[in-house]
């Protein structure tokens, strides 16, 4: 079942959040501008799919016909130049059966180029979200034995998580529960805090939190590594500059509600969003803006469990 935190109609919140973050984080304007353009073409197809309820066998063709052409147009208009040129040259004129096959391969987790993965995910993701639990049969992993599936994979479609989020805590608790959000169908499911979302490691000595200096410590677990420092300039694109004096007054962190949850046992990580720190956050959108955190995790030798829609 979907977690209560996932909105029944999420598109207005996603649209508004993308606009807010584009102004807050200048370094993320390009991917957020493309995401914003995608939301406008995804929403009507999501609404239609809720009514049409395509069968599992029809999902690839449905997404290829209804949404993929709009995704291609939006990407050509709002995407980075290199991506826009590839999409125009290689996919704009592709036959319908080839487009449906590209989406089917993504649904079944087969090897694809980064551009193919992007187009397929942007086109069929909203359809899977609209179908809810019925999306399981459209994916190879979803059709597999659910009883044998470990809790690190989506309980609906069997995909890996994209991110983690911590719900705003009830008044009686010090911290809210942790959930993972699926990279394929958007389902959210509860997952223990002190457990790696990639390999299941529970030894806290191997669980590392990468957070900015100045971030609130009350939600951190494992080993805290001070790899980033907040800046008074909210548009600063990376970690603390080498010339910054330690005598400077503490600056507010740029990502007070986000951190990296990493694991030394498997060298994997994901971005975690704390809704108690920022109730207005939309995890799937905020994660797209966490570029400096991603870069810092990669610099320390970690690999993201699942690249996001924009490939980060």
C-alpha positions in Angstrom: 0.0 0.0 0.0 1.1 3.6 -0.6 2.3 5.6 2.4 -0.1 8.3 3.6 2.6 10.9 2.8 2.2 10.3 -0.9 -0.4 12.7 -2.2 -3.4 11.4 -4.1 -2.9 14.2 -6.6 0.7 15.2 -6.4 1.2 17.4 -9.4 0.4 20.9 -8.0 2.8 20.3 -5.1 5.6 19.0 -7.5 5.1 22.0 -9.8 5.2 24.5 -7.0 8.2 22.9 -5.3 10.2 22.9 -8.6 9.5 26.6 -9.0 10.6 27.3 -5.4 13.8 25.3 -5.7 14.8 26.8 -9.0 15.0 30.1 -7.3 16.6 28.8 -4.2 19.3 26.7 -5.9 20.7 28.4 -9.0 23.0 25.5 -9.7 20.0 23.2 -10.1 18.0 25.4 -12.4 18.6 23.4 -15.5 17.4 20.0 -14.3 14.5 21.6 -12.4 13.5 23.5 -15.5 13.3 20.3 -17.5 11.5 18.6 -14.6 9.0 21.4 -14.5 8.3 21.0 -18.2 7.8 17.3 -17.8 5.3 17.8 -15.0 3.0 19.8 -17.3 2.8 16.9 -19.9 2.8 14.1 -17.3 -0.2 15.3 -15.2 -2.9 14.9 -17.9 -1.7 11.4 -18.9 -1.7 10.4 -15.2 -5.3 11.6 -14.9 -6.3 9.7 -18.0 -4.6 6.5 -16.9 -6.5 6.6 -13.7 -9.7 6.4 -15.7 -8.5 4.2 -18.5 -6.7 1.7 -16.3 -4.7 0.0 -19.0 -3.8 -3.6 -18.5 -0.3 -4.7 -17.6 0.3 -5.9 -21.2 -0.9 -2.6 -22.6 1.2 -0.3 -20.3 4.2 0.0 -22.6 2.1 0.9 -25.7 -0.1 3.2 -23.7 2.8 5.2 -22.4 4.6 5.2 -25.8 1.5 6.6 -27.5 0.1 8.9 -24.9 3.1 10.4 -23.2 6.4 9.6 -24.9 5.9 12.1 -27.8 5.1 14.8 -25.2 8.2 14.0 -23.2 10.3 14.2 -26.3 8.8 17.6 -27.2 9.3 18.9 -23.6 12.9 17.7 -23.5 13.7 19.2 -26.9 12.3 22.5 -25.7 13.5 22.7 -22.1 16.3 20.1 -21.7 20.1 20.7 -21.8 21.3 21.2 -25.4 23.2 17.9 -25.7 20.2 15.9 -24.4 17.7 17.8 -26.6 19.8 17.1 -29.7 20.1 13.4 -29.0 16.3 13.1 -28.4 15.5 15.0 -31.6 17.9 13.0 -33.7 17.4 9.5 -32.4 13.9 9.2 -30.9 11.6 11.8 -32.4 10.9 9.8 -35.5 11.2 6.3 -34.0 8.3 3.9 -34.9 5.6 3.2 -32.4 6.7 -0.4 -31.8 10.3 0.6 -31.1 9.1 3.2 -28.6 6.9 0.7 -26.8 9.8 -1.8 -26.7 12.1 0.7 -25.1 9.6 1.3 -22.4 9.0 -2.4 -21.9 12.8 -3.0 -21.5 12.9 -0.3 -18.8 10.0 -1.8 -17.0 11.8 -5.2 -16.9 15.1 -3.7 -15.8 17.0 -4.5 -18.9 20.2 -2.7 -19.9 19.7 0.7 -21.6 21.5 3.8 -22.5 21.1 6.8 -20.1 18.8 8.6 -22.6 16.7 5.5 -23.2 16.2 5.2 -19.4 15.3 8.8 -19.0 12.7 8.8 -21.8 11.2 5.5 -20.7 11.1 6.5 -17.0 9.6 10.0 -17.7 7.0 8.4 -20.0 5.7 5.4 -18.1 6.4 6.5 -14.5 3.2 8.6 -14.3 1.2 5.7 -15.7 2.5 3.3 -13.0 1.7 5.9 -10.3 -1.8 6.1 -11.6 -2.2 2.3 -11.5 -1.0 2.0 -7.9 -0.7 -1.6 -6.8 -2.0 -2.7 -10.2 1.4 -1.6 -11.6 3.0 -4.7 -10.3 2.1 -6.9 -13.2 3.6 -4.4 -15.7 7.1 -5.0 -14.4 9.1 -8.2 -14.5 10.2 -7.8 -10.8 6.6 -7.0 -9.9 5.4 -10.3 -11.3 8.0 -12.3 -9.4 7.4 -14.1 -6.1 6.5 -11.3 -3.7 7.1 -13.6 -0.7 10.8 -14.0 -1.6 11.3 -10.2 -2.0 13.5 -8.5 0.6 12.3 -5.2 2.2 14.9 -3.2 0.3 12.9 -3.6 -2.8 9.6 -2.0 -3.6 6.7 -4.1 -2.3 4.7 -3.3 -5.5 7.0 -3.4 -8.5 10.2 -4.8 -7.0 12.4 -1.9 -8.0 15.2 -0.3 -5.9 14.5 2.8 -3.8 15.2 6.3 -5.2 15.4 8.1 -1.9 14.5 8.0 1.8 12.3 10.4 3.7 11.5 10.9 7.3 8.0 11.9 8.1 7.2 14.8 10.4 7.2 13.4 13.9 4.0 13.0 16.0 4.2 15.2 19.1 4.8 12.1 21.3 7.9 11.1 19.3 11.4 12.6 19.0 11.6 11.7 15.3 9.2 10.5 12.6 9.3 7.2 10.9 11.6 6.5 7.9 10.3 5.4 4.5 11.9 4.5 1.2 10.4 5.7 -2.1 10.5 3.5 -5.2 12.5 4.6 -8.3 10.0 3.0 -10.7 6.4 3.4 -9.5 6.7 6.0 -6.7 5.4 3.7 -4.0 6.6 4.5 -0.4 7.2 1.8 2.2 8.4 1.8 5.8 12.0 1.0 6.4 14.2 0.9 9.6 16.4 3.9 10.3 19.6 2.1 11.3 19.7 -0.1 8.3 21.3 0.3 4.9 18.8 0.6 2.1 21.1 -1.2 -0.3 22.5 -4.2 1.6 20.7 -4.3 4.9 23.8 -3.6 7.0 22.9 -2.7 10.6 26.4 -2.1 12.1 26.3 1.6 12.9 30.1 1.8 12.6 29.6 1.2 8.9 26.6 3.5 8.4 27.8 7.0 7.5 25.8 10.3 7.4 27.2 13.0 5.2 25.6 16.3 6.3 26.4 20.0 6.0 28.0 21.9 8.9 25.2 23.6 10.8 22.6 20.9 10.0 20.4 19.9 12.9 21.9 16.9 14.6 18.8 15.5 16.3 17.8 13.3 13.3 21.3 12.0 12.5 22.3 8.4 13.1 25.5 6.5 12.5 28.7 8.4 12.0 28.4 12.0 11.1 30.9 13.3 8.6 31.3 17.0 8.3 32.0 17.1 4.6 29.9 20.1 3.6 29.6 23.6 5.1 26.6 25.8 4.7 27.2 29.2 3.0 25.6 32.6 3.6 25.3 32.6 -0.3 22.4 30.2 -0.9 23.4 29.8 -4.5 26.9 28.5 -3.8 27.3 25.3 -5.8 29.6 23.1 -3.7 31.4 22.4 -0.4 33.2 25.0 1.6 35.8 27.0 -0.4 39.5 26.3 0.5 40.0 30.0 1.4 37.1 30.2 3.9 38.3 31.2 7.3 37.3 29.0 10.3 36.8 32.3 12.2 33.9 33.2 9.9 30.5 33.3 11.6 28.6 30.0 11.2 26.5 30.1 8.0 23.1 28.5 7.5 23.2 25.2 5.6 21.8 25.2 2.1 20.2 21.8 2.7 19.0 21.8 6.3 16.5 19.1 5.6 18.6 16.8 3.4 21.6 14.5 4.0 23.3 11.5 2.5 22.8 8.1 4.1 25.8 6.0 3.0 27.1 2.5 3.9 30.8 1.6 4.1 29.9 -2.1 3.7 28.5 -1.9 0.2 29.6 1.7 -0.8 26.1 2.7 -1.7 24.1 5.8 -0.7 20.9 7.6 -1.1 19.6 11.1 -0.3 17.3 11.4 2.7 14.8 14.2 3.1 13.5 15.2 6.6 9.9 16.4 6.3 10.1 17.4 10.0 12.8 20.0 9.1 10.9 21.2 6.0 7.2 20.1 5.8 6.9 21.8 2.4 9.5 19.5 0.8 8.4 17.1 -1.9 11.0 14.3 -1.7 11.1 13.4 -5.4 11.6 17.1 -6.4 14.0 18.0 -3.6 16.2 15.0 -4.3 16.8 16.5 -7.8 18.3 19.6 -6.3 20.7 17.8 -4.0 23.5 18.0 -6.5 26.3 19.2 -4.1 25.4 16.4 -1.7 25.5 13.8 -4.5 28.9 15.1 -5.7 30.3 15.0 -2.2 29.1 11.4 -1.7 30.7 10.4 -5.0 34.0 12.1 -4.1 34.1 10.0 -1.0 33.7 6.8 -3.1 30.0 6.1 -2.7 27.7 5.1 -5.5 24.0 6.0 -5.6 21.6 3.1 -5.2 19.6 4.4 -8.1 20.3 7.5 -10.3 17.4 9.8 -10.4 15.3 10.9 -13.4 18.0 13.3 -14.5 20.8 10.7 -14.1 22.3 12.1 -10.9 
